[in-house]
């Protein structure tokens, strides 16, 4: 699923490691999500949306 995680993370000045720690998942999971090789769980998606102050629909674009 296409997403804006990398873009929003960089705008916030966060590394993958820092984002992973805040969200409570591994850096490898963040990397896989950013490369669109893995879709996060719904609770993780909600945490990301809250952190980036946006909606889940704005974070993840379904084709």
HTML snippet that shows the backbone in 3Dmol.js (N, CA, C, O; Angstrom):
<script src="https://3Dmol.org/build/3Dmol-min.js"></script>
<div id="view" style="width:600px;height:400px;position:relative"></div>
<script>
const pdb = `
ATOM      1  N   UNK A   1       0.835  -1.171   0.000  1.00  0.00           N
ATOM      2  CA  UNK A   1       0.000   0.000   0.000  1.00  0.00           C
ATOM      3  C   UNK A   1       0.889   1.246   0.000  1.00  0.00           C
ATOM      4  O   UNK A   1       1.820   1.358   0.798  1.00  0.00           O
ATOM      5  N   UNK A   2       0.593   2.157  -0.887  1.00  0.00           N
ATOM      6  CA  UNK A   2       1.372   3.393  -0.949  1.00  0.00           C
ATOM      7  C   UNK A   2       1.150   4.195   0.327  1.00  0.00           C
ATOM      8  O   UNK A   2       0.061   4.192   0.901  1.00  0.00           O
ATOM      9  N   UNK A   3       2.215   4.888   0.762  1.00  0.00           N
ATOM     10  CA  UNK A   3       2.082   5.671   1.984  1.00  0.00           C
ATOM     11  C   UNK A   3       3.019   6.875   1.965  1.00  0.00           C
ATOM     12  O   UNK A   3       3.902   6.988   1.114  1.00  0.00           O
ATOM     13  N   UNK A   4       2.802   7.768   2.929  1.00  0.00           N
ATOM     14  CA  UNK A   4       3.593   8.997   3.053  1.00  0.00           C
ATOM     15  C   UNK A   4       4.493   8.972   4.285  1.00  0.00           C
ATOM     16  O   UNK A   4       4.952  10.022   4.734  1.00  0.00           O
ATOM     17  N   UNK A   5       4.747   7.799   4.829  1.00  0.00           N
ATOM     18  CA  UNK A   5       5.492   7.703   6.091  1.00  0.00           C
ATOM     19  C   UNK A   5       6.890   8.299   5.977  1.00  0.00           C
ATOM     20  O   UNK A   5       7.283   9.104   6.822  1.00  0.00           O
ATOM     21  N   UNK A   6       7.636   7.926   4.966  1.00  0.00           N
ATOM     22  CA  UNK A   6       9.007   8.440   4.814  1.00  0.00           C
ATOM     23  C   UNK A   6       9.009   9.967   4.729  1.00  0.00           C
ATOM     24  O   UNK A   6       9.794  10.634   5.404  1.00  0.00           O
ATOM     25  N   UNK A   7       8.136  10.502   3.906  1.00  0.00           N
ATOM     26  CA  UNK A   7       8.042  11.954   3.718  1.00  0.00           C
ATOM     27  C   UNK A   7       7.732  12.668   5.035  1.00  0.00           C
ATOM     28  O   UNK A   7       8.385  13.655   5.376  1.00  0.00           O
ATOM     29  N   UNK A   8       6.745  12.176   5.766  1.00  0.00           N
ATOM     30  CA  UNK A   8       6.358  12.812   7.023  1.00  0.00           C
ATOM     31  C   UNK A   8       7.430  12.637   8.102  1.00  0.00           C
ATOM     32  O   UNK A   8       7.667  13.542   8.903  1.00  0.00           O
ATOM     33  N   UNK A   9       8.070  11.475   8.117  1.00  0.00           N
ATOM     34  CA  UNK A   9       9.146  11.225   9.083  1.00  0.00           C
ATOM     35  C   UNK A   9      10.289  12.207   8.862  1.00  0.00           C
ATOM     36  O   UNK A   9      10.815  12.781   9.816  1.00  0.00           O
ATOM     37  N   UNK A  10      10.668  12.396   7.611  1.00  0.00           N
ATOM     38  CA  UNK A  10      11.771  13.315   7.302  1.00  0.00           C
ATOM     39  C   UNK A  10      11.394  14.763   7.610  1.00  0.00           C
ATOM     40  O   UNK A  10      12.236  15.534   8.072  1.00  0.00           O
ATOM     41  N   UNK A  11      10.144  15.140   7.361  1.00  0.00           N
ATOM     42  CA  UNK A  11       9.691  16.491   7.697  1.00  0.00           C
ATOM     43  C   UNK A  11       9.822  16.758   9.189  1.00  0.00           C
ATOM     44  O   UNK A  11      10.098  17.883   9.605  1.00  0.00           O
ATOM     45  N   UNK A  12       9.624  15.728   9.983  1.00  0.00           N
ATOM     46  CA  UNK A  12       9.734  15.839  11.442  1.00  0.00           C
ATOM     47  C   UNK A  12      11.176  15.719  11.933  1.00  0.00           C
ATOM     48  O   UNK A  12      11.454  15.930  13.113  1.00  0.00           O
ATOM     49  N   UNK A  13      12.094  15.378  11.023  1.00  0.00           N
ATOM     50  CA  UNK A  13      13.490  15.229  11.398  1.00  0.00           C
ATOM     51  C   UNK A  13      13.763  13.978  12.212  1.00  0.00           C
ATOM     52  O   UNK A  13      14.688  13.949  13.024  1.00  0.00           O
ATOM     53  N   UNK A  14      12.956  12.941  11.995  1.00  0.00           N
ATOM     54  CA  UNK A  14      13.119  11.686  12.727  1.00  0.00           C
ATOM     55  C   UNK A  14      13.859  10.657  11.891  1.00  0.00           C
ATOM     56  O   UNK A  14      13.698  10.604  10.671  1.00  0.00           O
ATOM     57  N   UNK A  15      14.666   9.846  12.547  1.00  0.00           N
ATOM     58  CA  UNK A  15      15.270   8.698  11.883  1.00  0.00           C
ATOM     59  C   UNK A  15      14.265   7.548  11.947  1.00  0.00           C
ATOM     60  O   UNK A  15      13.280   7.616  12.682  1.00  0.00           O
ATOM     61  N   UNK A  16      14.519   6.507  11.180  1.00  0.00           N
ATOM     62  CA  UNK A  16      13.664   5.322  11.256  1.00  0.00           C
ATOM     63  C   UNK A  16      13.695   4.752  12.669  1.00  0.00           C
ATOM     64  O   UNK A  16      12.666   4.328  13.195  1.00  0.00           O
ATOM     65  N   UNK A  17      14.864   4.742  13.274  1.00  0.00           N
ATOM     66  CA  UNK A  17      15.025   4.223  14.633  1.00  0.00           C
ATOM     67  C   UNK A  17      14.189   5.027  15.630  1.00  0.00           C
ATOM     68  O   UNK A  17      13.517   4.452  16.486  1.00  0.00           O
ATOM     69  N   UNK A  18      14.232   6.346  15.518  1.00  0.00           N
ATOM     70  CA  UNK A  18      13.468   7.201  16.435  1.00  0.00           C
ATOM     71  C   UNK A  18      11.965   6.987  16.262  1.00  0.00           C
ATOM     72  O   UNK A  18      11.231   6.879  17.244  1.00  0.00           O
ATOM     73  N   UNK A  19      11.513   6.925  15.015  1.00  0.00           N
ATOM     74  CA  UNK A  19      10.093   6.695  14.762  1.00  0.00           C
ATOM     75  C   UNK A  19       9.676   5.334  15.313  1.00  0.00           C
ATOM     76  O   UNK A  19       8.624   5.207  15.940  1.00  0.00           O
ATOM     77  N   UNK A  20      10.492   4.335  15.080  1.00  0.00           N
ATOM     78  CA  UNK A  20      10.190   2.988  15.567  1.00  0.00           C
ATOM     79  C   UNK A  20      10.042   2.973  17.088  1.00  0.00           C
ATOM     80  O   UNK A  20       9.132   2.337  17.620  1.00  0.00           O
ATOM     81  N   UNK A  21      10.922   3.663  17.775  1.00  0.00           N
ATOM     82  CA  UNK A  21      10.869   3.710  19.237  1.00  0.00           C
ATOM     83  C   UNK A  21       9.593   4.405  19.710  1.00  0.00           C
ATOM     84  O   UNK A  21       8.947   3.939  20.649  1.00  0.00           O
ATOM     85  N   UNK A  22       9.229   5.510  19.073  1.00  0.00           N
ATOM     86  CA  UNK A  22       8.021   6.249  19.449  1.00  0.00           C
ATOM     87  C   UNK A  22       6.773   5.388  19.238  1.00  0.00           C
ATOM     88  O   UNK A  22       5.882   5.354  20.087  1.00  0.00           O
ATOM     89  N   UNK A  23       6.721   4.698  18.106  1.00  0.00           N
ATOM     90  CA  UNK A  23       5.542   3.910  17.740  1.00  0.00           C
ATOM     91  C   UNK A  23       5.511   2.564  18.462  1.00  0.00           C
ATOM     92  O   UNK A  23       4.439   2.003  18.693  1.00  0.00           O
ATOM     93  N   UNK A  24       6.682   2.050  18.817  1.00  0.00           N
ATOM     94  CA  UNK A  24       6.736   0.767  19.520  1.00  0.00           C
ATOM     95  C   UNK A  24       6.870  -0.435  18.603  1.00  0.00           C
ATOM     96  O   UNK A  24       6.388  -1.525  18.913  1.00  0.00           O
ATOM     97  N   UNK A  25       7.537  -0.223  17.459  1.00  0.00           N
ATOM     98  CA  UNK A  25       7.828  -1.334  16.550  1.00  0.00           C
ATOM     99  C   UNK A  25       9.304  -1.284  16.184  1.00  0.00           C
ATOM    100  O   UNK A  25      10.013  -0.373  16.612  1.00  0.00           O
ATOM    101  N   UNK A  26       9.776  -2.236  15.410  1.00  0.00           N
ATOM    102  CA  UNK A  26      11.200  -2.282  15.061  1.00  0.00           C
ATOM    103  C   UNK A  26      11.539  -1.318  13.926  1.00  0.00           C
ATOM    104  O   UNK A  26      10.671  -0.930  13.145  1.00  0.00           O
ATOM    105  N   UNK A  27      12.805  -0.944  13.847  1.00  0.00           N
ATOM    106  CA  UNK A  27      13.277  -0.106  12.747  1.00  0.00           C
ATOM    107  C   UNK A  27      13.076  -0.830  11.426  1.00  0.00           C
ATOM    108  O   UNK A  27      12.755  -0.206  10.415  1.00  0.00           O
ATOM    109  N   UNK A  28      13.264  -2.137  11.431  1.00  0.00           N
ATOM    110  CA  UNK A  28      13.089  -2.931  10.213  1.00  0.00           C
ATOM    111  C   UNK A  28      11.643  -2.861   9.722  1.00  0.00           C
ATOM    112  O   UNK A  28      11.389  -2.839   8.518  1.00  0.00           O
ATOM    113  N   UNK A  29      10.698  -2.826  10.668  1.00  0.00           N
ATOM    114  CA  UNK A  29       9.286  -2.708  10.282  1.00  0.00           C
ATOM    115  C   UNK A  29       9.014  -1.346   9.646  1.00  0.00           C
ATOM    116  O   UNK A  29       8.286  -1.251   8.658  1.00  0.00           O
ATOM    117  N   UNK A  30       9.599  -0.297  10.215  1.00  0.00           N
ATOM    118  CA  UNK A  30       9.452   1.048   9.624  1.00  0.00           C
ATOM    119  C   UNK A  30      10.010   1.045   8.210  1.00  0.00           C
ATOM    120  O   UNK A  30       9.383   1.566   7.288  1.00  0.00           O
ATOM    121  N   UNK A  31      11.182   0.461   8.042  1.00  0.00           N
ATOM    122  CA  UNK A  31      11.815   0.385   6.729  1.00  0.00           C
ATOM    123  C   UNK A  31      10.911  -0.346   5.733  1.00  0.00           C
ATOM    124  O   UNK A  31      10.730   0.111   4.604  1.00  0.00           O
ATOM    125  N   UNK A  32      10.350  -1.469   6.146  1.00  0.00           N
ATOM    126  CA  UNK A  32       9.483  -2.253   5.265  1.00  0.00           C
ATOM    127  C   UNK A  32       8.201  -1.484   4.924  1.00  0.00           C
ATOM    128  O   UNK A  32       7.718  -1.555   3.794  1.00  0.00           O
ATOM    129  N   UNK A  33       7.654  -0.756   5.890  1.00  0.00           N
ATOM    130  CA  UNK A  33       6.456   0.048   5.639  1.00  0.00           C
ATOM    131  C   UNK A  33       6.776   1.152   4.633  1.00  0.00           C
ATOM    132  O   UNK A  33       6.022   1.376   3.686  1.00  0.00           O
ATOM    133  N   UNK A  34       7.895   1.838   4.842  1.00  0.00           N
ATOM    134  CA  UNK A  34       8.277   2.914   3.925  1.00  0.00           C
ATOM    135  C   UNK A  34       8.529   2.413   2.508  1.00  0.00           C
ATOM    136  O   UNK A  34       8.259   3.123   1.539  1.00  0.00           O
ATOM    137  N   UNK A  35       9.041   1.204   2.386  1.00  0.00           N
ATOM    138  CA  UNK A  35       9.313   0.626   1.064  1.00  0.00           C
ATOM    139  C   UNK A  35       8.082  -0.069   0.482  1.00  0.00           C
ATOM    140  O   UNK A  35       8.140  -0.676  -0.588  1.00  0.00           O
ATOM    141  N   UNK A  36       6.968   0.034   1.212  1.00  0.00           N
ATOM    142  CA  UNK A  36       5.692  -0.535   0.778  1.00  0.00           C
ATOM    143  C   UNK A  36       5.745  -2.045   0.605  1.00  0.00           C
ATOM    144  O   UNK A  36       5.078  -2.610  -0.261  1.00  0.00           O
ATOM    145  N   UNK A  37       6.561  -2.696   1.454  1.00  0.00           N
ATOM    146  CA  UNK A  37       6.671  -4.150   1.439  1.00  0.00           C
ATOM    147  C   UNK A  37       5.871  -4.769   2.583  1.00  0.00           C
ATOM    148  O   UNK A  37       5.734  -5.990   2.664  1.00  0.00           O
ATOM    149  N   UNK A  38       5.343  -3.922   3.464  1.00  0.00           N
ATOM    150  CA  UNK A  38       4.634  -4.386   4.654  1.00  0.00           C
ATOM    151  C   UNK A  38       3.594  -3.348   5.026  1.00  0.00           C
ATOM    152  O   UNK A  38       3.882  -2.151   5.037  1.00  0.00           O
ATOM    153  N   UNK A  39       2.393  -3.797   5.329  1.00  0.00           N
ATOM    154  CA  UNK A  39       1.340  -2.897   5.797  1.00  0.00           C
ATOM    155  C   UNK A  39       1.259  -3.013   7.315  1.00  0.00           C
ATOM    156  O   UNK A  39       1.216  -4.120   7.851  1.00  0.00           O
ATOM    157  N   UNK A  40       1.237  -1.886   8.005  1.00  0.00           N
ATOM    158  CA  UNK A  40       1.200  -1.938   9.468  1.00  0.00           C
ATOM    159  C   UNK A  40      -0.155  -2.408   9.985  1.00  0.00           C
ATOM    160  O   UNK A  40      -1.162  -2.355   9.278  1.00  0.00           O
ATOM    161  N   UNK A  41      -0.158  -2.867  11.224  1.00  0.00           N
ATOM    162  CA  UNK A  41      -1.421  -3.216  11.878  1.00  0.00           C
ATOM    163  C   UNK A  41      -2.239  -1.940  12.063  1.00  0.00           C
ATOM    164  O   UNK A  41      -1.707  -0.833  11.981  1.00  0.00           O
ATOM    165  N   UNK A  42      -3.517  -2.104  12.309  1.00  0.00           N
ATOM    166  CA  UNK A  42      -4.381  -0.955  12.518  1.00  0.00           C
ATOM    167  C   UNK A  42      -3.943  -0.123  13.732  1.00  0.00           C
ATOM    168  O   UNK A  42      -3.908   1.104  13.635  1.00  0.00           O
ATOM    169  N   UNK A  43      -3.606  -0.750  14.879  1.00  0.00           N
ATOM    170  CA  UNK A  43      -3.126   0.063  16.008  1.00  0.00           C
ATOM    171  C   UNK A  43      -1.865   0.865  15.669  1.00  0.00           C
ATOM    172  O   UNK A  43      -1.727   2.008  16.104  1.00  0.00           O
ATOM    173  N   UNK A  44      -0.956   0.286  14.907  1.00  0.00           N
ATOM    174  CA  UNK A  44       0.254   0.999  14.503  1.00  0.00           C
ATOM    175  C   UNK A  44      -0.092   2.150  13.575  1.00  0.00           C
ATOM    176  O   UNK A  44       0.465   3.241  13.703  1.00  0.00           O
ATOM    177  N   UNK A  45      -0.999   1.918  12.649  1.00  0.00           N
ATOM    178  CA  UNK A  45      -1.424   2.977  11.725  1.00  0.00           C
ATOM    179  C   UNK A  45      -2.054   4.142  12.498  1.00  0.00           C
ATOM    180  O   UNK A  45      -1.805   5.305  12.181  1.00  0.00           O
ATOM    181  N   UNK A  46      -2.868   3.830  13.509  1.00  0.00           N
ATOM    182  CA  UNK A  46      -3.472   4.889  14.329  1.00  0.00           C
ATOM    183  C   UNK A  46      -2.408   5.678  15.080  1.00  0.00           C
ATOM    184  O   UNK A  46      -2.504   6.900  15.185  1.00  0.00           O
ATOM    185  N   UNK A  47      -1.390   4.990  15.606  1.00  0.00           N
ATOM    186  CA  UNK A  47      -0.304   5.675  16.320  1.00  0.00           C
ATOM    187  C   UNK A  47       0.437   6.620  15.380  1.00  0.00           C
ATOM    188  O   UNK A  47       0.769   7.744  15.758  1.00  0.00           O
ATOM    189  N   UNK A  48       0.693   6.166  14.163  1.00  0.00           N
ATOM    190  CA  UNK A  48       1.387   7.001  13.182  1.00  0.00           C
ATOM    191  C   UNK A  48       0.546   8.221  12.820  1.00  0.00           C
ATOM    192  O   UNK A  48       1.060   9.337  12.754  1.00  0.00           O
ATOM    193  N   UNK A  49      -0.739   8.007  12.586  1.00  0.00           N
ATOM    194  CA  UNK A  49      -1.629   9.110  12.230  1.00  0.00           C
ATOM    195  C   UNK A  49      -1.665  10.143  13.352  1.00  0.00           C
ATOM    196  O   UNK A  49      -1.629  11.345  13.088  1.00  0.00           O
ATOM    197  N   UNK A  50      -1.737   9.687  14.590  1.00  0.00           N
ATOM    198  CA  UNK A  50      -1.760  10.602  15.732  1.00  0.00           C
ATOM    199  C   UNK A  50      -0.451  11.373  15.823  1.00  0.00           C
ATOM    200  O   UNK A  50      -0.462  12.588  16.024  1.00  0.00           O
ATOM    201  N   UNK A  51       0.671  10.687  15.680  1.00  0.00           N
ATOM    202  CA  UNK A  51       1.980  11.329  15.753  1.00  0.00           C
ATOM    203  C   UNK A  51       2.128  12.407  14.678  1.00  0.00           C
ATOM    204  O   UNK A  51       2.606  13.507  14.955  1.00  0.00           O
ATOM    205  N   UNK A  52       1.715  12.086  13.457  1.00  0.00           N
ATOM    206  CA  UNK A  52       1.864  13.015  12.345  1.00  0.00           C
ATOM    207  C   UNK A  52       0.678  13.975  12.213  1.00  0.00           C
ATOM    208  O   UNK A  52       0.626  14.783  11.285  1.00  0.00           O
ATOM    209  N   UNK A  53      -0.267  13.880  13.143  1.00  0.00           N
ATOM    210  CA  UNK A  53      -1.431  14.779  13.180  1.00  0.00           C
ATOM    211  C   UNK A  53      -2.169  14.808  11.845  1.00  0.00           C
ATOM    212  O   UNK A  53      -2.428  15.865  11.269  1.00  0.00           O
ATOM    213  N   UNK A  54      -2.495  13.606  11.379  1.00  0.00           N
ATOM    214  CA  UNK A  54      -3.216  13.460  10.123  1.00  0.00           C
ATOM    215  C   UNK A  54      -4.125  12.242  10.220  1.00  0.00           C
ATOM    216  O   UNK A  54      -4.120  11.539  11.231  1.00  0.00           O
ATOM    217  N   UNK A  55      -4.890  11.997   9.192  1.00  0.00           N
ATOM    218  CA  UNK A  55      -5.779  10.830   9.183  1.00  0.00           C
ATOM    219  C   UNK A  55      -5.058   9.624   8.594  1.00  0.00           C
ATOM    220  O   UNK A  55      -4.074   9.763   7.867  1.00  0.00           O
ATOM    221  N   UNK A  56      -5.559   8.452   8.916  1.00  0.00           N
ATOM    222  CA  UNK A  56      -5.012   7.227   8.331  1.00  0.00           C
ATOM    223  C   UNK A  56      -5.168   7.277   6.811  1.00  0.00           C
ATOM    224  O   UNK A  56      -4.282   6.848   6.071  1.00  0.00           O
ATOM    225  N   UNK A  57      -6.306   7.805   6.357  1.00  0.00           N
ATOM    226  CA  UNK A  57      -6.540   7.909   4.911  1.00  0.00           C
ATOM    227  C   UNK A  57      -5.509   8.791   4.222  1.00  0.00           C
ATOM    228  O   UNK A  57      -5.183   8.565   3.056  1.00  0.00           O
ATOM    229  N   UNK A  58      -4.991   9.793   4.927  1.00  0.00           N
ATOM    230  CA  UNK A  58      -3.965  10.657   4.363  1.00  0.00           C
ATOM    231  C   UNK A  58      -2.596   9.972   4.372  1.00  0.00           C
ATOM    232  O   UNK A  58      -1.762  10.246   3.509  1.00  0.00           O
ATOM    233  N   UNK A  59      -2.365   9.097   5.327  1.00  0.00           N
ATOM    234  CA  UNK A  59      -1.081   8.383   5.417  1.00  0.00           C
ATOM    235  C   UNK A  59      -0.961   7.277   4.391  1.00  0.00           C
ATOM    236  O   UNK A  59       0.083   7.104   3.762  1.00  0.00           O
ATOM    237  N   UNK A  60      -2.045   6.528   4.229  1.00  0.00           N
ATOM    238  CA  UNK A  60      -2.021   5.329   3.373  1.00  0.00           C
ATOM    239  C   UNK A  60      -2.990   5.495   2.219  1.00  0.00           C
ATOM    240  O   UNK A  60      -4.182   5.730   2.418  1.00  0.00           O
ATOM    241  N   UNK A  61      -2.469   5.371   1.027  1.00  0.00           N
ATOM    242  CA  UNK A  61      -3.265   5.563  -0.181  1.00  0.00           C
ATOM    243  C   UNK A  61      -3.553   4.202  -0.808  1.00  0.00           C
ATOM    244  O   UNK A  61      -2.639   3.519  -1.270  1.00  0.00           O
ATOM    245  N   UNK A  62      -4.790   3.825  -0.821  1.00  0.00           N
ATOM    246  CA  UNK A  62      -5.179   2.522  -1.376  1.00  0.00           C
ATOM    247  C   UNK A  62      -5.427   2.656  -2.868  1.00  0.00           C
ATOM    248  O   UNK A  62      -6.199   3.505  -3.313  1.00  0.00           O
ATOM    249  N   UNK A  63      -4.758   1.803  -3.633  1.00  0.00           N
ATOM    250  CA  UNK A  63      -4.931   1.821  -5.099  1.00  0.00           C
ATOM    251  C   UNK A  63      -6.074   0.935  -5.522  1.00  0.00           C
ATOM    252  O   UNK A  63      -6.364   0.827  -6.714  1.00  0.00           O
TER     253      UNK A  63
END
`;
const viewer = $3Dmol.createViewer("view");
viewer.addModel(pdb, "pdb");
viewer.setStyle({}, {cartoon: {color: "spectrum"}});
viewer.zoomTo();
viewer.render();
</script>
